[in-house]
Amino acid sequence: MAAQRTTIFAEDMNDEMQTLAIETAQDAFQTSFTKGSVYANIAEMIRAAFDKQDSKGWNCIVGRSFGAFVTHKIKTYIYFQVVPNVCILLWKGQ
């Protein structure tokens, strides 16, 4: 399989957390889901990884077309993609 190209559109997150976000998202997109929405399952997988790593309160949206206006804690926001045309917004609420 060809290497996936990651694009970060906006971020307020340290390098370690960015790496975790990208690696977790790449793993999630490689996972086969049998029930529910694929994007919802991917979002849940990413959110759960961050809740485990950095305590609860994380939110995640995955999809092809969405708008968002969020308030986040400092250094807990990233908007990126690991597959073409599917974006991921990850943040921790105040």
C-alpha positions as CSV (number, residue, x, y, z in Angstrom):
1,M,0.0,0.0,0.0
2,A,1.3,3.5,-0.8
3,A,2.2,5.8,2.0
4,Q,-0.6,8.0,3.2
5,R,0.0,11.7,2.9
6,T,-1.0,13.7,5.9
7,T,-2.1,17.3,5.6
8,I,-2.4,19.5,8.7
9,F,-4.7,22.5,8.0
10,A,-4.6,24.0,11.5
11,E,-3.2,23.0,14.9
12,D,-2.6,24.2,18.4
13,M,-1.0,21.0,19.7
14,N,2.4,19.8,20.7
15,D,4.4,17.5,18.4
16,E,3.9,14.4,20.6
17,M,0.1,14.8,20.5
18,Q,0.1,15.6,16.8
19,T,2.0,12.3,16.1
20,L,-0.5,10.4,18.3
21,A,-3.4,12.0,16.4
22,I,-1.9,11.1,13.0
23,E,-0.9,7.6,13.9
24,T,-4.2,6.8,15.6
25,A,-6.1,8.2,12.6
26,Q,-4.0,6.1,10.2
27,D,-4.7,3.0,12.3
28,A,-8.4,3.8,12.4
29,F,-8.7,4.1,8.6
30,Q,-7.1,0.7,8.3
31,T,-9.6,-0.9,10.7
32,S,-12.6,-2.8,9.3
33,F,-15.9,-1.8,11.0
34,T,-19.0,-4.1,10.7
35,K,-21.6,-1.9,12.4
36,G,-22.6,1.7,12.3
37,S,-21.1,4.6,10.4
38,V,-17.5,4.2,9.4
39,Y,-16.7,7.8,10.1
40,A,-18.4,7.7,13.5
41,N,-16.4,4.6,14.4
42,I,-13.2,6.2,13.3
43,A,-14.0,9.3,15.3
44,E,-14.8,7.2,18.4
45,M,-11.5,5.3,18.0
46,I,-9.5,8.5,17.9
47,R,-11.4,10.1,20.7
48,A,-11.0,7.0,22.9
49,A,-7.2,7.0,22.3
50,F,-7.0,10.6,23.4
51,D,-9.3,10.1,26.4
52,K,-7.0,7.3,27.5
53,Q,-3.8,9.3,26.9
54,D,-4.8,12.7,28.3
55,S,-8.0,12.2,30.4
56,K,-11.6,12.6,29.2
57,G,-13.1,15.6,27.4
58,W,-11.9,15.0,23.9
59,N,-14.2,15.5,20.8
60,C,-13.7,14.3,17.3
61,I,-15.4,14.8,14.0
62,V,-14.6,12.8,10.9
63,G,-16.2,13.4,7.5
64,R,-16.1,14.8,4.0
65,S,-18.2,18.0,4.5
66,F,-18.8,19.7,7.8
67,G,-18.6,23.1,9.5
68,A,-17.4,23.6,13.0
69,F,-16.9,26.4,15.5
70,V,-15.3,25.1,18.7
71,T,-13.8,26.4,21.9
72,H,-10.8,24.3,23.0
73,K,-8.2,24.2,25.7
74,I,-4.8,25.5,24.8
75,K,-2.6,23.0,22.9
76,T,-5.5,20.5,22.3
77,Y,-6.7,21.3,18.8
78,I,-5.9,19.8,15.4
79,Y,-7.6,19.8,12.0
80,F,-6.1,17.4,9.5
81,Q,-6.5,14.6,7.0
82,V,-4.7,11.3,6.5
83,V,-6.7,10.1,3.5
84,P,-7.8,12.3,0.6
85,N,-11.1,14.2,0.9
86,V,-11.8,13.1,4.5
87,C,-11.0,15.6,7.3
88,I,-10.6,15.1,11.0
89,L,-11.2,17.7,13.7
90,L,-10.0,16.8,17.1
91,W,-10.1,19.0,20.2
92,K,-10.5,19.0,24.0
93,G,-13.3,21.1,25.4
94,Q,-12.9,23.8,28.0
